[in-house]
Amino acid sequence: MSQPLLSDDDLQRLSEFLYRQTGMLFGPAKRYYIERRVADRMAAAGAGGFGAYFAVLRADAREREALINAFTVNETYFYREEHQLACLSGELLPDLIRGRTPGDKVRIWSAPCSTGEEAYSIAIWLLENWRMVDAYNVEIIGSDIDTRALEDARAGFYGERALSRLPEALKGAYFETAKRHHRWRIIEDLRESVTFTPANLVDAASLAAQGLFDVIFCRNVLIYFDDASRLTAANNLYDRLAAGGYLCLGHTESMNRISERFVTRRFADAIVYQRPEQGP
Ligand SMILES: C[S@@+](CC[C@H](N)C(=O)[O-])C[C@H]1O[C@@H](n2cnc3c(N)ncnc32)[C@H](O)[C@@H]1O
């Protein structure tokens, strides 16, 4: 049998490093997943063994970024969990603009946005389904820890799989028909209307740089975290919500076992978590 690339100690050191940097927990059962990714990074960095690679990792911020990018799971697609988008236009936004005046800002955050499908879906959904979209100054930000995914989000090229849930008419309206390598490009107007920026859910300072939001979509990432990093992320997101702002999680995720600070709101289309109007 061939020697494993990492000793048990190496595996633990690397897992702890990734956990501290990202909140994602890769236990010993993920040895194969970890070794495949770290082998690629060791080859790219020209490191002969794990000890040498770990020294590079400690000294070089760009290698840390490349390693993190290699470990993220970026699965996403347009109009994922569409019922939450219906809740956004049907319930959350009408509630949030009560007491505001046309022209006011409404800030929506896709965190994490992966390669951009979620943030662009929010933009398309609102253009199609929220009749007040032109009356308010809607700002959509997408952020992720994975800087390579963010580059793809900014470029805006997508394959058939990412677009498979999007109605054909919307594909025609919001994507350029000129295909490159069988990919469709989201139109320039939309690319310019969404801002993509790095932010780490377990690093309060990187989130604080984005300001306060009315609605945050934090979907399908907490499943990769353990209880401690889920709580850190929940507190960080709470701090980024304006009073009365809403947090949407993925359908397999629930705030109830993580934090009691949010009010659980059950709407017809989705369960959403709200920062109370008053309170710390
Ligand atoms: C499965 S995707 C989910 C994308 C989108 N929200 C959706 O539901 O389709 C998970 C994303 O979480 C990102 N991620 C993992 N840890 C993160 C962290 N600590 N901070 C920010 N993003 C993180 C990954 O880079 C990946 O792009």
The ligand as an SDF file (V2000), in Angstrom:
LIG
                    3D

 27 29  0  0  0  0  0  0  0  0999 V2000
  -22.2870   25.7330   -1.3970 C   0  0  0  0  0  0  0  0  0  0  0  0
  -21.7930   27.4200   -1.6380 S   0  0  0  0  0  0  0  0  0  0  0  0
  -23.3220   28.2560   -1.3550 C   0  0  0  0  0  0  0  0  0  0  0  0
  -23.5410   29.4010   -2.3260 C   0  0  0  0  0  0  0  0  0  0  0  0
  -24.9390   30.0550   -2.2800 C   0  0  0  0  0  0  0  0  0  0  0  0
  -25.1440   30.7340   -1.0230 N   0  0  0  0  0  0  0  0  0  0  0  0
  -26.0330   29.0570   -2.5420 C   0  0  0  0  0  0  0  0  0  0  0  0
  -26.7620   28.7050   -1.5900 O   0  0  0  0  0  0  0  0  0  0  0  0
  -26.2010   28.6090   -3.6790 O   0  0  0  0  0  0  0  0  0  0  0  0
  -20.8480   27.7060   -0.1450 C   0  0  0  0  0  0  0  0  0  0  0  0
  -19.8750   28.8800   -0.2510 C   0  0  0  0  0  0  0  0  0  0  0  0
  -19.4470   29.2130    1.0710 O   0  0  0  0  0  0  0  0  0  0  0  0
  -18.1660   29.7840    0.9660 C   0  0  0  0  0  0  0  0  0  0  0  0
  -17.5330   29.8260    2.3080 N   0  0  0  0  0  0  0  0  0  0  0  0
  -17.0490   28.8060    3.0390 C   0  0  0  0  0  0  0  0  0  0  0  0
  -16.5700   29.2690    4.2110 N   0  0  0  0  0  0  0  0  0  0  0  0
  -16.7500   30.6020    4.2140 C   0  0  0  0  0  0  0  0  0  0  0  0
  -16.4650   31.6390    5.1490 C   0  0  0  0  0  0  0  0  0  0  0  0
  -15.8770   31.3850    6.3140 N   0  0  0  0  0  0  0  0  0  0  0  0
  -16.7790   32.9000    4.8110 N   0  0  0  0  0  0  0  0  0  0  0  0
  -17.3800   33.1840    3.6340 C   0  0  0  0  0  0  0  0  0  0  0  0
  -17.6700   32.2480    2.7100 N   0  0  0  0  0  0  0  0  0  0  0  0
  -17.3750   30.9720    3.0020 C   0  0  0  0  0  0  0  0  0  0  0  0
  -17.4910   28.8950   -0.0580 C   0  0  0  0  0  0  0  0  0  0  0  0
  -16.3820   29.5310   -0.6340 O   0  0  0  0  0  0  0  0  0  0  0  0
  -18.6030   28.6070   -1.0380 C   0  0  0  0  0  0  0  0  0  0  0  0
  -18.5380   29.4720   -2.1590 O   0  0  0  0  0  0  0  0  0  0  0  0
  1  2  1  0
  2  3  1  0
  2 10  1  0
  3  4  1  0
  4  5  1  0
  5  6  1  0
  5  7  1  0
  7  8  2  0
  7  9  1  0
 10 11  1  0
 11 12  1  0
 11 26  1  0
 12 13  1  0
 13 14  1  0
 13 24  1  0
 14 15  1  0
 14 23  1  0
 15 16  2  0
 16 17  1  0
 17 18  1  0
 17 23  2  0
 18 19  1  0
 18 20  2  0
 20 21  1  0
 21 22  2  0
 22 23  1  0
 24 25  1  0
 24 26  1  0
 26 27  1  0
M  CHG  2   2   1   9  -1
M  END
$$$$
